[in-house]
């Protein structure tokens, strides 16, 4: 059992890295794809699953520039594999948000000059390309400034986009049990939601760039130990499934063979639940 789990983790890591080779996805659905701060590795390169922090935000591919608007003025240049948050892609550009470490003095006077080298979670991350005044935050343990801007779709690693990675994972793994999906759940650090009994959701949130109170982005829907569908707020192509629209812009893709009454029951429970959420 332990060997099987280890092999599953290894297979997931190879899958996610393979999505990024030559910045081309094995599946042409990266445009149908973002979520919070994450620590990066000193080498700024991916590691094997199980030895790497979860992918809880998108990652830069090869290096990129963040602009104030699509085709606008450069704000910051970022190195390979630096984490950032992406809103849904628009005309080949991602609205993005990146946090970088700052000092106490900068927190008190958040004026940043062109040429300042930045770090993200202590890792060298890039260089500011213009003078800026930026919003700053603290959680009591560290302080950071936030840059909001845009970068081209090609600058984001496909394997770090959860919709792309999930589609690939389900294509290459036949199992649909909770145990079968654990490598994916761990690698994207999905949270567990049990409010919709008898269903369990493993989910992440939207980026928060467009909405300060983000809702779900992707949720794996289980009844008992079996995956019955995938709930999502962004477009998602999933072979072997049937899509159904739900309230507040959500869609659920039920896996083929799921009982009609079960589909109706989940849809009803979710619609009632999501309409009650502020």
Secondary structure, DSSP 8 states (H G I E B T S, - for coil): -HHHHHHHHHHHHHHHHHTTGGG--SSS-GGG---------TTSS---TTSS----SEEBSS-EEEESSTT--EEEEE-TT-EEEE---BTTEEEEEEEEE--HHHHHS-EE-TT-EEEETTEEEEEE-S-EE-EEEE-SS-EEEEEEEEEEGGGB-GGGSHHHHHHHHHHH----BHHHHHHHHHHTT-EEE-TTTTEEEEEEE--SSS-SS--EEEEEEEETTEEEEEEESS----TTEEEEE-GGG-EEEEETT--HHHHHHHHHHHHHHHHT--
